Amino acid sequence: MARTPVRVLAGVALLTVAAPTLSAAPARAEDGAGATVQCEITDPSLPELSGLVVGADGTMLAINDGGDQVAVHVIDPACQVTGVHTADVDPYDPEDLAVGPDGTVWLADTGDNNAVRETVALLALRPDGSTGVHRLVYPDGPRDAEALLIAPDGTPYVVTKEVFGSSDVYRPVAALEADGTVGLVEVASVDLTLTGTPGGPVGRAGQLLVTGGAVAPDGHALALRTYTDAYVWPLVGSDVVAALAAEPVRVALPNSPQGEAISFSADGSALVVASEGLPSAVTVVPVPTGTAPADATGASDGSLTDVLTESDDGVSPVAAGLTAAVVATLALWVVGRWRRRGSAPGGPPRG
């Protein structure tokens, strides 16, 4: 859900004071020139769009932030919802979405605004219609994370959301276990700095908070986004750690109220981004020079509708500063959204 924890609000207040000491944004910067709005999502079932994947035929998969039920929405290139798949899994706070090399749809149930979860989870929705809950535990205590990267070899990477811009990258220490728990190990970090790009719900702090991730369909690049900017790294093979050790290219994204969703286009030549809130513009942003695929003239083989087999009813089963008044308003908003219902994989009881 659209929640802002107290620790983020505290970070916002500190950033107001500390901002002059922060350095300029890393790497080469692009202004997002050529960005175009493909269409607008207006369906009331997607008010908090958080995860997005674009298929070879332009079909998109999307999830809402949070919620008490797994629901993967199938969206056509005109932004019309054509199907919704629900699974018999009780999530805690899903934040991101990715499709693995075998066609499995992965949901990152890694949201933990208040840093209270003993474990987080990756939820697997497989092409054969089966599901899996794979629990993960951090080596250094609870972390909030909203970005998932699935490498071309299928290895998952979780990227944390840090108010001061130093996000940690974790991967499992062993193969995921069905209905079991596997440890995570920190393998990299991503250091972001203030960019001046407007957007997001928390002022300048939004320029530092990683809210989504994506890997290009052909594996040539990976991307992370904040509320305001996208960062793109060339990727060789499945070596995500080596990729993140290099300097990325930063792309200023169009101003949006709460931008969390990011995908590569089917041919890898552009980023596709969207925001929470309705209507939500699905915006296509060209990939910066030097990170585009060598041949971006054709779509990759297969499509999301091929990967996700249809059920008998035709629906895919896997188918600078802030004022005190603003901070106070946000704090009241947090209190109003503090309580959650039920219990969840990898999370404490809610309610």
KEKE-3310 file (N, C-alpha, C; in steps of 0.2 Angstrom, whole numbers, plus 5000, padded with zeros to 4 digits):
npx = (5004:5001:5012:5021:5035:5039:5053:5057:5051:5059:5071:5068:5067:5080:5087:5083:5091:5104:5106:5115:5128:5128:5134:5135:5124:5128:5138:5135:5122:5105:5092:5079:5074:5063:5053:5037:5020:5012:4999:4985:4982:4967:4959:4950:4954:4968:4974:4986:4998:5013:5022:5028:5029:5033:5028:5033:5023:5018:5009:5006:5010:5005:5005:4997:5003:5006:4992:4980:4980:4986:4986:4988:4988:4983:4987:4982:4991:4984:4982:4971:4963:4963:4962:4963:4973:4972:4980:4981:4987:4993:4999:5011:5017:5018:5029:5036:5038:5043:5048:5054:5067:5062:5049:5042:5032:5037:5034:5039:5038:5042:5041:5043:5040:5041:5051:5050:5048:5052:5056:5056:5048:5048:5037:5031:5023:5019:5021:5013:5003:5004:5010:5022:5029:5043:5053:5064:5078:5086:5104:5107:5096:5079:5074:5068:5062:5059:5063:5066:5077:5079:5091:5097:5101:5092:5094:5088:5089:5088:5084:5087:5077:5083:5083:5094:5100:5110:5108:5107:5111:5105:5107:5100:5109:5108:5100:5083:5070:5055:5042:5051:5065:5078:5094:5099:5113:5123:5128:5132:5131:5122:5125:5116:5113:5107:5097:5090:5079:5061:5047:5037:5031:5038:5046:5063:5069:5064:5072:5082:5077:5075:5064:5060:5064:5072:5076:5083:5074:5083:5094:5104:5105:5102:5091:5087:5075:5071:5059:5060:5070:5079:5091:5103:5112:5124:5124:5133:5131:5125:5130:5126:5132:5145:5140:5133:5144:5150:5148:5132:5121:5111:5094:5082:5066:5049:5039:5030:5017:5019:5030:5034:5034:5043:5049:5058:5056:5049:5059:5070:5074:5070:5064:5050:5038:5028:5016:5009:4992:4978:4972:4985:4999:5007:5023:5035:5052:5066:5081:5096:5110:5123:5119:5109:5103:5113:5106:5091:5080:5070:5057:5059:5059:5043:5029:5021:5008:5010:5019:5011:4999:4982:4967:4952:4942:4947:4955:4971:4981:4992:4992:5075:5069:5058:5043:5038:5024:5021:5028:5021:5009:5011:5015:5003:4996:5003:5000:4986:4987:4993:4989:4987:4979:4976:4987:5003:5014:5030:5029:5024:5009:4994:4984)
npy = (4994:5012:5018:5027:5025:5030:5031:5034:5047:5053:5053:5061:5074:5075:5076:5088:5096:5091:5091:5100:5094:5083:5074:5077:5068:5051:5046:5047:5058:5057:5066:5060:5062:5061:5053:5045:5045:5030:5025:5026:5019:5016:5008:5003:4993:4993:5003:5005:5003:4994:4984:4979:4971:4970:4961:4952:4954:4966:4964:4967:4963:4966:4972:4977:4987:4979:4973:4960:4948:4938:4945:4946:4956:4956:4966:4975:4982:4994:4998:4992:4982:4965:4953:4944:4936:4926:4919:4906:4911:4920:4935:4947:4960:4963:4970:4971:4964:4951:4941:4925:4915:4903:4906:4907:4918:4930:4937:4949:4948:4958:4970:4980:4991:4995:4988:4975:4961:4944:4936:4937:4935:4926:4924:4912:4910:4898:4892:4881:4882:4880:4885:4893:4897:4905:4907:4920:4926:4940:4943:4952:4957:4964:4972:4984:4982:4985:4982:4970:4959:4948:4938:4933:4919:4915:4918:4926:4944:4955:4971:4984:4997:5013:5027:5036:5033:5023:5008:4991:4975:4959:4941:4924:4912:4899:4887:4891:4885:4876:4881:4883:4890:4901:4908:4925:4934:4948:4956:4966:4985:4999:5016:5030:5048:5064:5071:5081:5080:5082:5074:5061:5056:5061:5072:5078:5066:5056:5055:5046:5034:5017:5010:5000:4987:4980:4968:4967:4959:4952:4951:4961:4972:4980:4988:5000:5009:5025:5036:5046:5045:5034:5021:5014:4999:4991:4974:4959:4942:4934:4941:4950:4957:4961:4970:4980:4986:4994:5011:5018:5024:5038:5042:5054:5054:5056:5067:5061:5055:5044:5035:5018:5007:4998:4992:4984:4988:4976:4974:4978:4991:5002:5009:5006:5014:5017:5024:5024:5027:5034:5042:5031:5034:5025:5026:5027:5027:5030:5020:5024:5029:5018:5008:5002:4987:4978:4974:4980:4979:4969:4960:4949:4931:4923:4927:4936:4930:4918:4912:4912:4901:4898:4897:4887:4896:4906:4915:4920:4910:4913:4923:5118:5109:5102:5108:5110:5108:5099:5088:5084:5082:5071:5062:5060:5054:5042:5036:5034:5024:5013:5001:4984:4969:4952:4938:4933:4926:4926:4937:4946:4944:4953:4966)
npz = (5000:4999:5009:5021:5031:5048:5049:5036:5035:5045:5038:5028:5034:5039:5027:5022:5029:5027:5014:5006:5008:5000:4986:4968:4956:4951:4937:4919:4914:4907:4900:4898:4886:4872:4878:4878:4881:4881:4884:4896:4912:4918:4925:4940:4947:4948:4957:4964:4957:4956:4951:4935:4920:4903:4889:4874:4864:4867:4877:4895:4912:4928:4945:4960:4974:4989:4998:5002:4994:4981:4965:4949:4935:4918:4905:4890:4876:4875:4887:4893:4905:4903:4910:4926:4937:4951:4966:4977:4989:5003:5004:5011:5009:4993:4981:4969:4952:4941:4927:4925:4917:4914:4912:4924:4934:4945:4961:4972:4988:4998:5005:5019:5028:5041:5046:5053:5049:5051:5041:5023:5007:4991:4979:4968:4953:4942:4925:4924:4932:4945:4962:4972:4988:4993:5006:5013:5022:5029:5033:5042:5049:5048:5033:5022:5005:4988:4975:4963:4954:4941:4936:4920:4921:4930:4944:4958:4964:4977:4980:4992:4999:5003:5013:5013:5002:5000:4994:4997:4990:4988:4987:4986:4997:4993:4983:4980:4992:4991:5001:5011:5020:5016:5017:5014:5006:5006:4992:4984:4983:4980:4977:4978:4974:4977:4964:4959:4951:4949:4958:4965:4982:4993:4993:4991:4996:4988:4977:4981:4984:4980:4970:4961:4949:4935:4922:4905:4892:4883:4891:4890:4898:4914:4926:4938:4947:4955:4964:4955:4945:4933:4933:4922:4919:4909:4905:4906:4902:4916:4927:4938:4949:4945:4935:4943:4949:4940:4934:4932:4919:4921:4920:4919:4924:4919:4928:4941:4952:4961:4957:4954:4946:4934:4918:4905:4887:4875:4865:4871:4869:4876:4891:4901:4911:4925:4937:4954:4958:4949:4934:4928:4919:4907:4902:4889:4888:4880:4880:4886:4875:4872:4881:4875:4866:4855:4843:4841:4834:4833:4842:4856:4856:4859:4870:4884:4884:4878:4888:4899:4902:4897:4906:4908:4908:4900:4906:4910:4921:4926:4922:4989:5002:5014:5021:5039:5040:5029:5032:5044:5039:5031:5041:5048:5038:5038:5050:5048:5039:5045:5051:5047:5040:5044:5042:5035:5022:5028:5036:5050:5061:5056:5060)
capx = (5000:5005:5014:5028:5036:5042:5060:5058:5050:5064:5076:5066:5068:5087:5089:5082:5097:5110:5107:5121:5134:5128:5137:5131:5122:5133:5138:5132:5115:5101:5086:5073:5071:5059:5048:5031:5015:5009:4992:4984:4978:4961:4955:4950:4958:4975:4975:4993:5003:5020:5026:5026:5033:5031:5030:5035:5018:5015:5005:5009:5008:5005:5003:4997:5008:5003:4986:4980:4979:4990:4982:4992:4983:4985:4985:4984:4995:4980:4981:4965:4964:4960:4962:4966:4974:4973:4982:4979:4993:4992:5005:5011:5017:5021:5031:5039:5036:5048:5047:5061:5069:5057:5042:5039:5031:5039:5032:5044:5034:5048:5040:5043:5041:5043:5057:5048:5047:5058:5057:5052:5046:5047:5031:5032:5017:5023:5017:5009:4997:5006:5013:5027:5032:5050:5055:5071:5080:5092:5109:5108:5090:5074:5075:5063:5064:5054:5065:5068:5080:5080:5096:5096:5101:5086:5095:5085:5092:5083:5088:5083:5075:5086:5082:5100:5103:5115:5104:5110:5109:5106:5104:5100:5115:5107:5094:5076:5066:5048:5039:5056:5068:5085:5097:5102:5119:5124:5133:5133:5128:5121:5125:5113:5114:5102:5098:5086:5073:5055:5042:5036:5027:5042:5051:5069:5071:5062:5077:5086:5073:5074:5057:5058:5070:5070:5082:5080:5072:5088:5099:5109:5105:5097:5089:5084:5072:5068:5053:5061:5075:5080:5098:5104:5119:5125:5124:5136:5129:5121:5134:5123:5136:5149:5137:5132:5150:5151:5144:5126:5118:5105:5089:5077:5059:5044:5036:5024:5015:5023:5033:5037:5034:5048:5051:5061:5051:5050:5065:5075:5077:5067:5061:5043:5037:5021:5015:5003:4987:4974:4975:4993:5002:5012:5027:5040:5058:5072:5086:5102:5116:5128:5116:5104:5105:5116:5101:5085:5075:5065:5055:5062:5054:5038:5026:5018:5002:5013:5022:5006:4994:4976:4963:4946:4938:4950:4959:4978:4982:4998:4993:5076:5067:5051:5041:5036:5017:5021:5030:5016:5003:5013:5015:4996:4994:5006:4996:4980:4988:4997:4986:4986:4974:4978:4994:5006:5021:5036:5027:5020:5002:4992:4977)
capy = (5000:5018:5019:5030:5024:5035:5031:5038:5054:5056:5054:5067:5080:5076:5078:5095:5100:5088:5090:5103:5090:5077:5075:5076:5061:5047:5044:5051:5059:5059:5070:5056:5065:5056:5049:5046:5041:5025:5024:5027:5014:5019:5002:5004:4987:4995:5010:5006:5000:4994:4980:4979:4967:4970:4955:4953:4956:4972:4963:4968:4960:4971:4970:4982:4987:4977:4969:4953:4943:4939:4947:4948:4959:4956:4972:4975:4988:5000:4999:4989:4975:4959:4947:4945:4929:4926:4913:4904:4913:4926:4939:4952:4966:4962:4976:4971:4958:4949:4934:4921:4912:4897:4908:4908:4925:4930:4942:4951:4950:4960:4976:4980:4998:4996:4983:4970:4955:4940:4933:4940:4929:4927:4920:4909:4908:4894:4891:4875:4884:4879:4891:4892:4902:4904:4912:4922:4929:4944:4941:4958:4960:4966:4977:4986:4982:4986:4980:4963:4958:4941:4937:4928:4912:4914:4920:4933:4949:4959:4978:4987:5004:5016:5034:5040:5032:5017:5002:4985:4970:4953:4936:4919:4908:4892:4886:4892:4879:4877:4882:4883:4897:4901:4914:4930:4937:4955:4955:4973:4990:5004:5022:5036:5054:5069:5073:5087:5078:5082:5069:5057:5058:5063:5077:5076:5059:5051:5054:5041:5028:5012:5008:4995:4985:4976:4966:4967:4952:4948:4951:4965:4977:4980:4995:5001:5016:5028:5039:5051:5043:5027:5020:5008:4996:4985:4967:4953:4936:4934:4944:4956:4960:4965:4976:4985:4989:5000:5017:5018:5030:5040:5045:5058:5051:5061:5069:5056:5056:5039:5030:5012:5002:4999:4986:4986:4986:4969:4973:4981:4998:5007:5008:5007:5016:5019:5026:5023:5032:5033:5037:5030:5035:5020:5030:5024:5031:5027:5018:5029:5027:5014:5003:4999:4981:4979:4974:4982:4979:4964:4957:4943:4926:4922:4933:4934:4926:4912:4910:4911:4897:4900:4892:4885:4902:4911:4920:4917:4908:4917:4929:5112:5106:5101:5112:5105:5106:5094:5082:5083:5079:5064:5058:5058:5049:5035:5033:5032:5017:5009:4994:4979:4964:4945:4936:4933:4923:4930:4943:4945:4945:4960:4967)
capz = (5000:4999:5016:5022:5038:5052:5047:5030:5037:5048:5033:5024:5038:5039:5020:5021:5032:5025:5007:5003:5008:4996:4980:4962:4954:4948:4930:4914:4915:4901:4902:4896:4879:4868:4882:4876:4884:4877:4886:4903:4915:4922:4928:4947:4951:4949:4960:4967:4952:4959:4947:4928:4915:4896:4885:4867:4860:4870:4883:4901:4918:4933:4952:4965:4980:4995:4997:5005:4990:4975:4959:4943:4930:4912:4902:4883:4874:4875:4894:4896:4909:4900:4914:4932:4940:4958:4968:4984:4993:5007:5004:5016:5005:4987:4979:4962:4948:4936:4924:4925:4910:4912:4912:4930:4936:4952:4965:4977:4994:5002:5008:5026:5029:5048:5048:5058:5047:5052:5034:5017:5002:4984:4977:4961:4949:4937:4919:4924:4936:4952:4965:4978:4993:4995:5011:5013:5028:5029:5038:5046:5052:5043:5028:5017:4999:4983:4969:4961:4948:4940:4931:4914:4923:4935:4950:4960:4968:4980:4981:4997:4999:5009:5013:5012:4995:4999:4994:4997:4985:4991:4983:4991:4998:4990:4979:4984:4994:4991:5007:5016:5021:5013:5019:5009:5007:5003:4986:4981:4985:4975:4980:4974:4977:4975:4957:4957:4947:4953:4958:4971:4987:4999:4991:4988:4998:4983:4972:4983:4986:4975:4971:4956:4945:4929:4917:4898:4890:4880:4896:4889:4903:4920:4928:4944:4947:4961:4962:4950:4940:4932:4932:4918:4918:4904:4909:4903:4905:4922:4932:4941:4954:4941:4932:4947:4951:4935:4934:4927:4916:4924:4916:4923:4922:4919:4935:4943:4960:4965:4952:4957:4941:4928:4914:4898:4882:4873:4862:4875:4867:4880:4898:4902:4918:4927:4944:4958:4957:4943:4929:4928:4912:4905:4898:4886:4889:4876:4884:4884:4871:4876:4885:4871:4863:4848:4838:4844:4828:4833:4849:4858:4855:4864:4873:4890:4883:4877:4894:4904:4898:4898:4910:4904:4907:4896:4910:4912:4928:4929:4918:4992:5008:5015:5027:5044:5039:5025:5036:5049:5035:5030:5047:5049:5033:5040:5056:5046:5035:5049:5053:5041:5042:5043:5042:5028:5021:5029:5039:5057:5061:5055:5063)
cpx = (5004:5007:5020:5030:5039:5050:5062:5056:5055:5070:5074:5068:5076:5090:5088:5088:5103:5111:5113:5127:5134:5131:5133:5129:5127:5132:5135:5124:5111:5095:5079:5070:5068:5054:5041:5026:5011:5001:4991:4980:4973:4957:4955:4953:4965:4977:4983:4998:5010:5025:5024:5031:5029:5033:5031:5030:5015:5011:5009:5006:5009:5002:5002:5002:5004:4997:4986:4979:4983:4985:4987:4987:4987:4982:4987:4988:4991:4979:4974:4966:4960:4959:4965:4967:4975:4975:4981:4985:4992:4998:5005:5012:5021:5023:5034:5037:5041:5046:5054:5062:5065:5050:5038:5038:5033:5037:5037:5040:5039:5047:5040:5045:5043:5048:5055:5047:5053:5060:5053:5051:5047:5042:5031:5025:5020:5018:5012:5003:4999:5009:5018:5028:5039:5052:5063:5072:5086:5097:5110:5102:5085:5076:5069:5065:5059:5056:5068:5071:5081:5085:5094:5096:5096:5088:5092:5089:5087:5087:5084:5082:5078:5085:5088:5104:5108:5111:5109:5107:5110:5104:5104:5107:5114:5101:5088:5073:5059:5046:5045:5060:5075:5088:5099:5109:5120:5130:5136:5130:5127:5120:5122:5114:5108:5103:5094:5080:5066:5051:5042:5033:5031:5047:5057:5072:5069:5067:5082:5083:5072:5068:5055:5064:5067:5077:5079:5079:5078:5094:5105:5110:5101:5096:5086:5081:5071:5061:5054:5066:5076:5088:5099:5111:5119:5126:5127:5134:5124:5125:5132:5128:5142:5146:5136:5138:5152:5147:5138:5125:5111:5100:5083:5070:5054:5041:5030:5023:5019:5025:5036:5038:5039:5049:5055:5055:5053:5057:5071:5078:5074:5065:5054:5041:5030:5021:5009:4999:4984:4972:4983:4995:5008:5017:5033:5046:5063:5078:5092:5107:5121:5125:5110:5107:5108:5111:5094:5079:5069:5063:5058:5056:5049:5035:5023:5012:5004:5015:5016:5000:4987:4972:4957:4942:4941:4955:4966:4978:4988:4999:4996:5072:5060:5049:5038:5028:5017:5023:5025:5010:5005:5013:5008:4994:4997:5002:4989:4980:4992:4995:4985:4982:4978:4985:4997:5012:5026:5035:5024:5013:5000:4985:4977)
cpy = (5006:5021:5022:5029:5030:5036:5035:5046:5057:5058:5060:5074:5081:5078:5085:5099:5098:5089:5094:5099:5084:5079:5075:5069:5058:5047:5049:5052:5060:5062:5066:5059:5060:5052:5051:5042:5036:5024:5026:5022:5018:5014:5003:4998:4988:5002:5011:5002:5000:4990:4979:4975:4968:4964:4957:4955:4963:4971:4964:4965:4966:4969:4977:4982:4984:4973:4962:4947:4944:4940:4949:4950:4958:4962:4972:4981:4994:5002:4997:4982:4970:4953:4948:4937:4930:4919:4912:4905:4919:4930:4944:4959:4965:4969:4976:4964:4957:4942:4931:4918:4906:4899:4909:4916:4925:4937:4943:4953:4952:4967:4975:4987:4999:4991:4979:4963:4950:4937:4937:4934:4931:4922:4918:4907:4905:4893:4886:4876:4883:4885:4889:4898:4901:4909:4914:4926:4933:4942:4947:4961:4962:4972:4978:4986:4982:4984:4973:4963:4950:4940:4932:4921:4910:4916:4927:4937:4953:4966:4982:4995:5008:5024:5038:5038:5027:5011:4996:4980:4963:4947:4930:4915:4901:4893:4887:4885:4881:4876:4881:4890:4896:4908:4919:4932:4943:4954:4961:4978:4995:5011:5028:5042:5059:5071:5079:5086:5078:5076:5065:5060:5061:5068:5074:5069:5054:5050:5049:5034:5023:5009:5002:4993:4981:4974:4965:4960:4948:4948:4956:4971:4976:4987:4995:5008:5019:5032:5044:5050:5036:5027:5013:5006:4991:4979:4962:4947:4937:4938:4951:4960:4964:4971:4981:4989:4994:5006:5017:5024:5032:5043:5048:5056:5057:5062:5064:5056:5050:5033:5024:5007:5003:4992:4989:4984:4979:4968:4976:4988:5004:5005:5010:5008:5018:5021:5023:5028:5032:5040:5037:5030:5029:5024:5026:5028:5027:5025:5022:5025:5023:5008:4999:4992:4982:4979:4974:4982:4974:4962:4951:4937:4925:4928:4931:4930:4919:4908:4908:4907:4899:4895:4891:4891:4908:4916:4917:4916:4911:4924:4935:5109:5106:5105:5107:5103:5100:5087:5080:5079:5072:5059:5056:5053:5042:5032:5030:5025:5012:5002:4990:4973:4957:4943:4934:4929:4928:4936:4941:4946:4952:4960:4967)
cpz = (5000:5006:5016:5029:5041:5050:5041:5031:5040:5043:5029:5028:5038:5032:5019:5024:5029:5018:5004:5003:5004:4989:4974:4960:4950:4941:4926:4915:4908:4904:4900:4890:4875:4871:4879:4880:4880:4878:4893:4906:4919:4926:4936:4951:4951:4951:4963:4963:4955:4955:4940:4924:4908:4892:4878:4862:4862:4876:4890:4907:4923:4940:4955:4971:4985:4993:5001:5001:4984:4969:4954:4937:4923:4908:4895:4882:4874:4883:4897:4899:4906:4904:4921:4935:4947:4960:4975:4989:4997:5008:5010:5013:4999:4984:4971:4959:4943:4933:4923:4918:4909:4912:4918:4932:4944:4955:4971:4983:4999:5005:5015:5029:5037:5051:5054:5056:5048:5045:5029:5012:4995:4982:4970:4959:4943:4931:4919:4929:4943:4955:4970:4982:4995:5000:5011:5020:5027:5034:5043:5049:5046:5039:5024:5010:4994:4976:4968:4955:4947:4934:4925:4916:4929:4942:4952:4965:4970:4982:4986:4996:5004:5008:5011:5006:4994:5000:4994:4993:4988:4986:4988:4991:4995:4986:4983:4986:4994:4999:5013:5016:5019:5015:5013:5011:5003:4998:4983:4985:4979:4978:4976:4978:4974:4968:4955:4953:4951:4953:4964:4976:4993:4998:4989:4990:4992:4978:4974:4984:4980:4976:4966:4953:4940:4925:4910:4896:4887:4885:4895:4894:4909:4922:4935:4944:4954:4959:4956:4944:4939:4931:4928:4918:4913:4908:4904:4906:4910:4928:4934:4945:4950:4937:4936:4950:4946:4937:4929:4923:4919:4919:4920:4920:4923:4926:4936:4950:4964:4961:4955:4951:4936:4925:4908:4893:4879:4869:4865:4874:4871:4887:4898:4909:4919:4935:4947:4956:4950:4941:4930:4921:4912:4900:4895:4885:4885:4881:4881:4879:4875:4880:4881:4868:4857:4842:4841:4839:4829:4841:4850:4857:4861:4867:4880:4890:4881:4884:4899:4901:4901:4902:4906:4903:4903:4899:4911:4919:4931:4925:4922:4997:5009:5021:5033:5043:5034:5028:5041:5045:5033:5036:5049:5044:5035:5045:5053:5042:5039:5050:5046:5044:5040:5045:5036:5028:5023:5033:5046:5056:5060:5058:5071)
residu = (MET:ALA:ARG:THR:PRO:VAL:ARG:VAL:LEU:ALA:GLY:VAL:ALA:LEU:LEU:THR:VAL:ALA:ALA:PRO:THR:LEU:SER:ALA:ALA:PRO:ALA:ARG:ALA:GLU:ASP:GLY:ALA:GLY:ALA:THR:VAL:GLN:CYS:GLU:ILE:THR:ASP:PRO:SER:LEU:PRO:GLU:LEU:SER:GLY:LEU:VAL:VAL:GLY:ALA:ASP:GLY:THR:MET:LEU:ALA:ILE:ASN:ASP:GLY:GLY:ASP:GLN:VAL:ALA:VAL:HIS:VAL:ILE:ASP:PRO:ALA:CYS:GLN:VAL:THR:GLY:VAL:HIS:THR:ALA:ASP:VAL:ASP:PRO:TYR:ASP:PRO:GLU:ASP:LEU:ALA:VAL:GLY:PRO:ASP:GLY:THR:VAL:TRP:LEU:ALA:ASP:THR:GLY:ASP:ASN:ASN:ALA:VAL:ARG:GLU:THR:VAL:ALA:LEU:LEU:ALA:LEU:ARG:PRO:ASP:GLY:SER:THR:GLY:VAL:HIS:ARG:LEU:VAL:TYR:PRO:ASP:GLY:PRO:ARG:ASP:ALA:GLU:ALA:LEU:LEU:ILE:ALA:PRO:ASP:GLY:THR:PRO:TYR:VAL:VAL:THR:LYS:GLU:VAL:PHE:GLY:SER:SER:ASP:VAL:TYR:ARG:PRO:VAL:ALA:ALA:LEU:GLU:ALA:ASP:GLY:THR:VAL:GLY:LEU:VAL:GLU:VAL:ALA:SER:VAL:ASP:LEU:THR:LEU:THR:GLY:THR:PRO:GLY:GLY:PRO:VAL:GLY:ARG:ALA:GLY:GLN:LEU:LEU:VAL:THR:GLY:GLY:ALA:VAL:ALA:PRO:ASP:GLY:HIS:ALA:LEU:ALA:LEU:ARG:THR:TYR:THR:ASP:ALA:TYR:VAL:TRP:PRO:LEU:VAL:GLY:SER:ASP:VAL:VAL:ALA:ALA:LEU:ALA:ALA:GLU:PRO:VAL:ARG:VAL:ALA:LEU:PRO:ASN:SER:PRO:GLN:GLY:GLU:ALA:ILE:SER:PHE:SER:ALA:ASP:GLY:SER:ALA:LEU:VAL:VAL:ALA:SER:GLU:GLY:LEU:PRO:SER:ALA:VAL:THR:VAL:VAL:PRO:VAL:PRO:THR:GLY:THR:ALA:PRO:ALA:ASP:ALA:THR:GLY:ALA:SER:ASP:GLY:SER:LEU:THR:ASP:VAL:LEU:THR:GLU:SER:ASP:ASP:GLY:VAL:SER:PRO:VAL:ALA:ALA:GLY:LEU:THR:ALA:ALA:VAL:VAL:ALA:THR:LEU:ALA:LEU:TRP:VAL:VAL:GLY:ARG:TRP:ARG:ARG:ARG:GLY:SER:ALA:PRO:GLY:GLY:PRO:PRO:ARG:GLY)
# end
